[in-house]
Amino acid sequence: MNPMQFSASRQPYCRWVFLLVFALLISSSFCDPRISNAGLLCGSSNPPNGTNFVPNFVKEMQGLSEVINTNHFASYHLNSTPPMYALAQCHQDLSQTDCLLCYAASRTRIPRCLPSVSARIFLDGCFLRYDNYSFFQESVSSSLDNVSCSSNNVMVFDEHNKMVNLFDRNVDYAVGNVTRIALRNGGFGAVEVDGVYALAQCWKSVPAEGCSKCLQKAAKAVRGCVPKEEGRGMNNGCYLRYSTKKFYNEGGEAVHDHGLSGIAVIIAILSATSAFLMLSLSAAYVTYARLSKRKKELKNLGQISISFDKSWLKFKYETLEKATDYFSLSRKLGQGGAGSVFMGILPNGKTVAVKRLIYNTRQWVEEFFNEVNLISGIQHKNLVKLLGCSIEGPESLLVYEYVPNKSLDQFIFDEKRAKLLDWKQRFDIIVGTAEGLAHLHGGGSQIRIIHRDIKSSNVLLDENLNPKIADFGLVRCLATDKSHHSTGVAGTLGYMAPEYLVRGQFTEKADVYSFGVLVLEIVCGKRNTTFTMDSGSLLQTVWTLYRSNKLAEAVDSCIRNEISAKEAPNVLQIGLLCTQASVPSRPSMAQVVHMLTDKDCEIPIPNQPPFLNASVLETASSTRSYSTDSFISNAVRKIQGSATTSKSSRTCSSDEASRTQ
């Protein structure tokens, strides 16, 4: 049997066997790597131009990994320019396996701060920091130490229903006790006092005096969180947390007994044996899973190498490094979810855009393959063209055609530059973007390509202000015999269709929704995350004006005098059609193109679109992962309601408009 076939077919079975043995061996408590993000702080300084900072960062993290594999603490120094120092510390109550999981999570998240020369991240089970100077013995900082309190209060009442300050007292005792225990116990302590759980951890590089100073400052800070349910003190040299819920692993509390009975010794031996077996099985399974995944990655990498060795798509890493002036900040064009984009000048004088991918090993092959395989096979005047790639250096690089005028959002949302786009140019941008999407969704192929992240910053403008859709990192293929696909939610809040937010189901109609939002932004000159007290979101504002037959008032003031009374309102009506809550009611992109280009086509009447909660969009418009319970208003119920199509006295009758949706 092929090893990869075994990996695919047997892993679920192995996983269940492992979980069964795991359940038989463990005690009533279950270990947790505690990878919840407690705090991420990025420095404000960037490395000098011409330095290999990101490759050095990768080496630094690898150096830490080699040490943390067998320890709860690791420090590493790389003699580079600028110099790099890094430290990782797991809390003492974590098992070695959980420590590795927590460190892996922190290492995955801290690159969000790149290219800053310093950053620190506190997870609830570990800490990771890198900087350009030796900070290993630092304990406190007046500017960087931080405290985080939860939002919920704890209220305790006596028998007469009067509030008492028992919780205040218990937190004070717990925090004081855990500080003293940690100082006597090599920098770690965990304790419970009448339903209040506390944990303290100093970094092993911090001397005893510094640990005491750090914990005392953190203890004072978290006492200020009372009456909140939780408080976290996150300082230069330590971490201290209290909570009404037990969050540390069994065995974390300090032992106050003077000795162990014979029965206790037997129990301890049996527990240790069970733990050893559990850890061995866990390590064996993790190792097997990693090896299987590594084989798959290497297989994919080999396929890429073979393909590109014979292809004109291949670039040398050194060539692209020099082309971008060693990824100089002066050449940086922008920052995306998967990495940074730099302008490069090839030896033949051609200007290109080089996308420098930042990834972790669990997902990079999938994302890299996804973008290369899909974009290299797509040719359309309104889609950014992939010129090649490099997979030989410390990170993978994608090379695109250079689009000089950057992205659409830098025009329509800038007060001065917005005046450079008259109505005709904006209309052409809308039509061109629609044609590009229609090509992705159909174009005569048996595969429909769904972009999943259509927004103003992903529409680039060339020297003639023609639109080109970019950033295919989230694209997915959908066979023509499938109505939808389910996936984890990823994209930009405000542009995502309600059915995608709620159920994770996407079709080409999810792109249609995003396009509709984009149309409203282009015509109105406002972001979809802009809210007004009287009318709410941009989508809600346009809908209200449509209902009152005042759509012309929604048009950007700097182009309002250039257009007829009907032209822009028709385009806005098409935008509303695209953003309807009912998925079948939305037109296909082919129909949208026809409605935009056929002046005789009567625009159907849209149904009310869903409205997102204003506070959610204002605070989370740039995030990538969401809890969807509170995102959608009652209008979302239409998703599961009527699936009737929009009514009109006359619909478009062209062949293109009648294509199967």
N, C-alpha and C positions, 0 to 999 in steps of 0.2 A: 504493500500500500504506500502511496505517496505520502511523505511526512507532512506535507501541508494539508492533505486531505484528512489525515489523522487529527491534525490540529483543529481543523474546522468542525469535524464530526464528533470528536471525542471530548472536547473541552467542556461542553455542558455536563456530560456524564461525570467527568473527573471533578468538576466543580461541586456537583451534588455529593459525591463520595467524600470529598474533602470536608464539606460542611457537616455531613453526618458524623464523621470522626471528630470533627471540631466540637460539635454539640455534646458528644459523649465525654469528652475529656475536660472541657472547661468547667469552671465553677459557676456560681450564680451570677457572677459579674462578667461583663463582656468588654474587652479592651477596645479602645477608640484612639486613633491617631490624632484626633482633635485638630483638624485642618481648617477650621473656621477662621476667617481673616479677622484679626483683632486690630490691626493697624499697619498701613503701608505709608512710608515717608520717603519721598524722592528728594535728592539734593538739587540745588539750583544751579550748580556749575557743570559745564560740559567740558570734555577733553579738548586739548589744543588740536588745531587742524593738522592733518597729516599723520595722526597716530592710529595704531591698530587697536583701538580700544575694545571693540566688540570681540575680535578673536582672542584678545587677552582676557576679557571677561569670561569667555567660554573655558579657557585654560584654568582660570581661577576657580570656577565652579567645579571643574573636573578634579582639581586638586583637593578641594573640600570633600568631594564625593568619595575619593579613595580612602579618606580617613574616617568619615562618618559611617562608612559601611560596617565598622567594627566598634565604634565608640558613640557615645551620646554627645560628644563635643569634638569640634575640629576648627583649627585656624590655619590659614595659609597666606603666604606672602609671595607675590610675583614681582620680581625686579624688572619692571617695565617702565615705559614712559606714557602716561604718568604711572607711578608705582601703584600697585593694587594690594590691598589687605582685605581678607575676608574671614568671617567667623560664623559658625553654625553651632547651635546648642539646642538639644532636645531636653524636655523636662524629664527628671529622673524617674518618674513613675511610668513612663512609656516603655514598652518592650522594644527590643532592637528593631523588630519588624515595623512596629508603629512609628518608631523614630525615623526609619528610612522613608516611610510613606509621608510623614509630615515634612521631612526635608525635601522630598521630591516635589511636594505641593508648593513649598516656599520657593524652590528654585524655578518652578514653572511660572510663578506669579511675579517675582521680582524683576524680570526683564522688562516689565511695563515701564520701569523708570529709565531705561536706556534712552539716550546715551549719557545720562547723568553719571558723574564720576562717583557718586555715593548714593546709597539707598539702604533702607532697613525695613524688614517686614516681621511683624509679630503675628504668628498663628497661635491658637490656644494651646498648642502642644510643643511649639518650637520657635526658634528665632534665627534669622539670617540677616547678615549685614555685610556690605562691602564699602570700602572707602579708599581714598588716595593717601592716607597716612595711618600710622599704627595707633589704633584706638583700643587695643585689646584690654588694657587695664583701666579704662575709663569707667566710672561708676554713675555719675549724674551729669546732667547738662541743663542749664537754665533755659535754653531755647528749644531743645529737642525732646526732653522728657514729656510724657503725655499721660493723661488719665481719660478713661472711657467709662461712662455710666450707662446702664440700660434705661429704657424709657418707662418701665412699669414700676410703680411704687408698691411697697409692702406695708400694710396697715394691720396692726395688732390691737384687738379690743379686749378689755377685761369683762368680768361678769356683769358689770353695769353698763356695758356697751360704750365704754369710754376708751379713747385711744391711749395706749401706753407705749413707752419707748423701749420695749423689750428687744425689738429688732436692732435698734441702735446699740444697745448694750452688747447683744450677742455678736454683732459685727465687730465691735471694738475689741471684745475678748478674742474672737477668732483671728483677727488680723494681728493683734499683739502676740498671741500664742504662736502663730505660724512664723512670725518674724523671729522670735526667740528660738524656735525649733530649727529653723533653717540655719541660723548662725551657729548652732551647736552641731549641726548635721552636715557640714561641708557645703552649705549653700542651698539646700533643698529642704522643704517642709510641707506637710499637708495635714490639715486638722479639721475636725467638725465640732461645732459648739451649738447645741440646741437648734439644729436645722440650718445652720450657716456653715458652708464649706469654704475653706480657704487653702490656697496653694501659693508658695513662694519659691522662686528659683533664681539664683545668681549665676552669671556666666562663670565658668571655671577659670577663666583668665583673670578675673577680677580678684584682687587680694581681699583678705578677711575684713580689713578696715573699710575698704571701698564697698564690699557687700553690705556691711552694716549700715553705712551711710545711704546706700541705694535703697535698701528695703525700708528703712525708716522714712525716707521721703515718699516712697510708693505707698506705705501704710497710711501716712497722713493724707495723701491724695485720695485714696479710695474711701477713707472714712467720710470724705466730703460727698460721696455718692449717696449715702444714706438719706432717704429711705428707699432708694432704688434697689431692685432685686439683685443686680450684679454691678460690680465695679472692677475695673482693670487698671493697674498702674504699670506703665510701660516706660522704663527708664533706660539709660545708656548701658547699665550693667546688670539689670535684673527685671523680673516680671513678677507681679503680685496680683492675685485675683480672689475675690470672694463671690459666692453665689448661693442662692437658696436651693439650688439643685446640685447634686453630687456630680462633678464633672471629671474628677481625676480617677485614675484606675485603682482597682482594689489593691490594697497593700501599700498605698501611698501614705496613709496616716502614720504618724510617729507611734512607736510601740513604747508604752509606759510600764509594761510588766517587767519585774525584775528577773524573771526567768521563764523557762518553758517547761511544762509538764511532759511526762513521757508520751502521753497521748498527743499532745501538741507537736512533739518532735515527729511522731509517726505521721500525723496529718501534714506537717510541713514537708516531710520527705515524699509522701504521696503526691502532694500538690506540686512539688518541684519536679517529680518524675513526669506527672501529667503535663506540666508546663513545658518540659523539655520535649516530650513527644509532640505536643501541639505545635511548638515552635519549629521542630524538625519537619513536620508535615507541612506547616505553613511555608517554611523556607523552600522545601522541595517543590511545592506547588508553584510558588512565586518564581522560582528558578526555571521550572518547566515552561511556565507561561511566558516569561521573558525570553527564553531561548526560542520558543516557537514564534514569538512576535519578531524577534531579531532576525530569524531565518526568513520570515516573510519580508521584512524591510530590506534585507540583503538581496533577496530575490528580486524585489522591485527595483532596487538600486542597480542591480546587474542589468535588468531589462532597460532601464534608463540609459546606462552607460553604453550598452550595445547599440541601442537605437540612435544615440547622439554621436557615437563614433562614426557612424555612416551618414550623418545628417549635417546639413548646412546650419542647423540650429545651434551647434555647439560653439561656445565661446570659452576662452581660457580665463581663469580667475584673475591672473595677473594683468591681463589686458583690460578687464573691466575695473580692476582696482586702480590702475593708472588713469583710466578714462575718467573716473570720478574724482581724481586727485586724492586718492586713498579715502574715499567717502568723506570728503571735507564737508563741514556744516554749511559752507558757502554754496555748495552744490545741491543741498538738500531741497527737494521739491515738496515733500509732504510726508506724513506719517499715517500708515493704514493699520488695520487690525493685525495683519500678518507681518508687517515690517515697514521699513523706511524706503522712500523712493528718491533717487539721486539723478541729477543730470550728468551724462557722460559724453565725452567726445572721443570717438574711436580713432585709431591711427589713420584711417582714410578721410578723417575730417567730418564724418557723419555724427550728428547729435542724436543721442538715444536717451531713454529713461531706464534706469537700472533699479529694480526692486530687490532689496536686500532682505531676505526672509529671516525672521526670528521665530523659532519654533522649539517645541520639546520633542523628544524622540518618539512619543506615543502617537503623534499626529502628523509629523512633517511629511512622511511619504505620501499619505493620503492627500494632503493639501497640495503638495508639489505636483504629484501626478495629475490631480484634478485640474489644476490650472493649465499645466503644459498640454495635456492630452486634448482638452476641450478647446482652448484658444488657438492652438496651432492649426486646428482643422477648420477654423472659422474665418471667412473672408467677407467683410462688408464695410462699406464706406463709413458707417456710423458705429463701428466697433474698433476699439484700440487693437492694433496688430502686434502679435508676438513675433519678435525677431529672432529670439534664441534664449539660451540659458547656460549656466555654468553650475556644475555639481562637484567640482574638484577641490574647491577651497574650504575654509573653515565654516562657511555658510553657503547656502545655495542662492543663486542670483537669477532673476528673470530679466530679460532685455526686451523693451517695448519701443515702438516708434515714439519719438518725442513729440509731445503736444504742447506748443509754446505758451498758450494762454491759460494754462492751469485749469482749475475746475469752475463749474458754473456758479457755485455758491459764492465764490469770491467776486462775482459780478453782481448778481441780483440782490445780494444782501448788503452790499457796500453802497453807501449813499452817493458817493462820487462816481464809482465805476458803473453803477446801475444805469446811469444816463448814457453810457456808451452802447447800451443795447436798446435799439428802438423796437417798435412793435413787430416790424417785419422780421428782424433778427430773432426776436423771442419766438415768434410763430415758427420760423424755420428750425429753431432748436427743438421745439416741441415735436414737429413733424419728423425730424431726423432721428430723435430719440425713439419715437414710436416705431419708425421703420426698422431701427436696429433691434428693438425688442421683438417685433414681428418676425424678423429673420431668425432670432434665437428660438422663438416658440414654434416655428414651422420650417419655412424655407425649403420645403420639399424633402426634408430629412425624415427618417423613421424615428428619430430621437428628438424630443422637445427639450430644450435647454432652459432651465429656470434660473434667473440671476439671483434672486432672493435678497439683494441689497441695493435696489435702485433708489438713488437719492441724489440731491444736487451736487454733492461733493464727489460722486462717482460718474459724473458726466463732464468730460473734458472738452475744451474748445480749442480747435486748431487755429492756424494763422488767419483763416477766413471766417472764424467763429462758427465753424461747422461742429456739431456735437459728436462725441465719440464716447460710447459707454465703456467704462473701465472697471477694474477691481473685480475679477472673476473668482476670488477666493472662496465664495460661498455657493458657487453655481452647482446645480444638481441636474442630472439627466432624468428624464421621465419618458418611458416607452409610450408609444401612441396607444397601446391597448390598456393603459392604466389611467384611471380617473384622477388619482391623487397619490401622494406619498407622505408617510409620516416620518418625522424627524425631530431632533432636538431644536428648540427655538434659537435662532441666531439671526441677527440683523440689526437694524436701527429703529428704536422705538419712535413712533410717529409715522413711519412709512410702512409698518408691518400690518398686513391684513388681519382682521379680528379672528378669522378661523385659524390662522396660522399661530397667533398668540395663544388662543384658547386651547386648541387641540394639537398643535404642531403639524397640521396637515397642509401641504402646499401643492398647488397646481400653478399653471401659468397665470391663473386669475389672481394669485397673490402678487405677481409682478404688475398686473393691471392695476391693482389697488395702489401700489407704490407709485406707479406712473401717474395715477390720478392726483395723488397728493403733490407730486412734483409739478404737474400742470398748474395747480392752484398757486404754488409758490412762485412760478415763473410769471404768471399773469399778474398776481397781486404784489409781488416784490416783498413778500413777508415769509418768515420761516413758519413751518407748521407747528412749531413749539411756542409761537408767540400768542399770548392770551390777552384779551381785554376784559375789563370788569363787566361791561354791559352785554357782550355777545359770546365770550368764551374763546375757543380755539379758532384757528383759521378755517378749518373745515366747517365748523359750526357757523362761523360768521358768513361764509359764502352761501351755505344752505339757507340761512335766515334771509339774506338779501335775494336769493333766488325765489323763495316763497313769496316775498313782497314785491317781486318784479323789479328789483333795483340792482341787478347784477353789475351794471356798469360802475356802481360806486365801489366795487371791490377791486377794480383795476388799479394798478400802480399809478400814482399821481403823475409820475414823470413821463408816462406814455399815454395818459388818458385822452389827450387832445389829438393823438395821431390816428386814432382808429374810429371806425364807424360804430354806430349805436348797437349794431347786432354782432359784429365780428368777434370781439373779445367775450361777450356773454355766451356766445355759442361754444367757444373753447372752454369756458368755465363750466358750462353745462356738461360737456364731454368729461371734464374732470370729475364732476359729481357722479356721472354715470359709472365711472371707473371705481369710485369709492363706495358703492352701495354695499350694505351689509350682506345681502343675499348674493352668494357666489354666482349662481346661474344668471342673475340679472346683469352682471357686469359683461360688457362686450369683450370680444377677443381683441388682441392688438391689431389683427388684420382689419377688423371692423373699425377700430379707432382710426387707423390710417385712412380708411375710406371716408369716414365722417369728416376728417380734417381736410382732406384734399378735394372732396366733391362738394362744391358750394350749393348744389341743388338737393343735397341729402338733408332731410329733416331730422333733427336730433331728437331721439326718444326722450320721454319724460323720466327723470331719475326718481328713485325712491330715497327715503331719508337715509343718510349714511350713519354709521355708528360714531359715537363721540367718546373720545378718551378723556379720562379724568385729568384736569389741568395740572394738579400738583405732581402727578406721576410723570408727565411729559417734561415739566420744568426741571425736575430733579434727576431724571434718568434718561434723558434723550440721547446720551452718548454711550450708554452701557450696552452689554451684549447678552446678558442673561437675566431673566426676569421671573418674578412670581406674578402670574397673570390673573389671580383671583379678583383684584380690585382695579384692573386696568380698563375694563370696558364698561360703559354705561348700560342702561337697560336696553338700548337700541341693539345690542349684540344679540339679543334673543331672536332677532330676525334671521340670524344665521340658520337656526333650526326651524324657522317658521316658513313663511311663504317662499316658494321657489319659483314664483311666476315671473315671467320676463317683463321688462318695462313696457308700459303702454304707449302707443303713439298712433296718430291718425294715419301715418304713412311711414314705413320703415325702409331702410336702404335695400335695394334689390339687386345689387351687383353680386357677381359670383364670389368676389372676395369677402363680401360682408356676410354671405350665407355659409361660410365654411363651418365645418363641425367644430364646436367649441370644446 
